[in-house]
Amino acid sequence: MGYITLSYMLEEISPVHMGLKKPEITHNNQIVDGKGYNTYLINVENHSGTHVDAPGHFTEDGKIISDYHPDELVFNKPLIVDIPKGSNELIKIWNISKLDFNDADCILFRTGFEKFHSDDSEKYLTQNPGISPEVVYFIRKNLKNVRCIGIDCVSISSYQNPGLGEEAHSNAFVKSKDFGKPLLLIEDMKLRNVKNEDLESIIIVPWQIKGIDSAPCTVLAKVK
Ligand SMILES: [Zn+2]
């Protein structure tokens, strides 16, 4: 029993969404330069690396990540769902409609596309699979215990299908009396080395920065 991370360490070479500035992590004060201490300057967009999207990312009155209570970031019934997908493919209703989600509170979609994260980051960023809007709608409507979705791709939006990606995000975040609570979305997850049967719980630890919609995060998994 112990903890593992399902998130990547952020580096200057981390693949980040094509529309974002690349992370800059620069050594500022340096002991080797005669300073008494080391410090770094960190300049990153808040959707860089493994990060958690909150409703404020897409909706004006949506809850922002810094307003979440820690209790809302702990998931005791996580479920990994293996749905292998190749370039530009979407997870569709027929992929999930027959699955047994039990009472999962967090669904992690493992497409296998993370194999390109380090080896072919251009492909990882421009040909990523995504989640279709209908799948998110289905989850909001039928699986009301679910509070979070994660994926091992740079975004739940397929880069080549931006319109459908926006719709999928909106379906995750919109408030409706027919739906469960708006979802959190964890993007750019590292899911390769975890087995479903070992997974006990998940904790999202976003950067603690007041007022931002979404944040880079560490995802801790408690495993058997
Ligand atoms: Zn994002």
Residues whose N, C-alpha, C, O or C-beta is under 5 A from the ligand:
A	BS01	ZN	H47 D53
